[in-house]
């Protein structure tokens, strides 16, 4: 046997696939062995690894084997380019989605770490180095705030410190979609564990607690923390935040 032929097992190892995968590719007409001996042994040439690499790439991009077969049979280069362009657009979309997922996980992880370090009912200070962008809407009763509809960073605002009642919903969005900016600056905050029914009327207590620590300015941010993240069904961890009033 010439040296430029590889047994199926050797070839599969080089291509980082299984022998079974090579057999499936053969059955689908995607990859034909360079040589099949009378004993059934299949041999491949090293240059055929390019075909396997293309198959695995397209599979990772979501193509089925039937789609890949159709792609290989295309003779019009413009049609092949169009197919690859569509896959490239899908990659960009997926990359944006993964970036958003990473940012959401980073937010939750940071919140968990801070809550573990600070605990409940202890007023602390934090500095927001970059503004946050929110989409703010009027508060509607009987609407459940949850990550499914509002994302992982969401809550309510109390814009009138005299009224002391939450009057707006907010959720984190991209700058282009924002109609409200939480400015960079110094803030005071604390975490509290509340039953769901207690949350709507707790803003008054939160204001009093924060105002006793530092002079603050509206709004009061009630940042909800998904109970599912903490593995608890009967209470929520809520973070109350307000910007510190700067002395002029």
C-alpha positions, 0 to 999 in steps of 0.5 A: 500500500502506498504511503499516501493512503490512510486507513479509515481509523487513521484518517478519522483521527487526523480529521478529528471525527469518528470512523462512523462519521466517515461512513455516514459521509460516504452513505450520503455521497459527501465523501468517497474513500479513495480506495476500498479493498476486497476485504472492505477496508477503506482508505483515504488520501490526506488531501480529502481532509479538506472535504471533511473540514468543510463538512464539519464547519458547515455542520457547526454552522447548522447545516444538515447533511442533506444541505451540505450534499446540495451545497457540494453539488452546486456548480454555480459559484455565485450560488455557493457564495450566497449560501456561505454569505447566509451562513456568515450572517447567521454567525454574526447574529449568533455572535451578538446573541452570545455577547448578550448572554455573556453580559447577562451572566457577568451581571448576575455573577457580579450581583451574586458575589456582591450580595454574598459579600455585603449581605442584607440591610447594610447600606453601602456605596458604589461608583458607576463609572459608565452610564447605564441605558434603560427603557422606561415605561409607565408602571402597570398593575397586575403585570409580573416583572420577570426575566422572560419579558424584561431581561436579567436587569430590570425593576421599577423606579420611584421618581417622586420622593414625596409620593414614595411609590414606584411609578415606572418600569425599567429594563436595561437596553442598548443605547439606541433603544434607551429613553432613560440614562442612569448617569455615572456617579456615586450611589448608595444601595442595600439588599433586602429579602422580601416576599413578592407581596411586600415589594410594592410598598417597601419603597417608602422604607427603602427611601428612609433607610438610604436618606438616613445614610446619604442625601440622595436624589430621584429616582429610587431604583428598585432592582429586582433579582430573579428568585430562580437564580437564587433557587428560592421560590418564596422570596426575592432579593431586591436591591434598592439604589439611589444616586448621592446628591453632590454638594455644589 
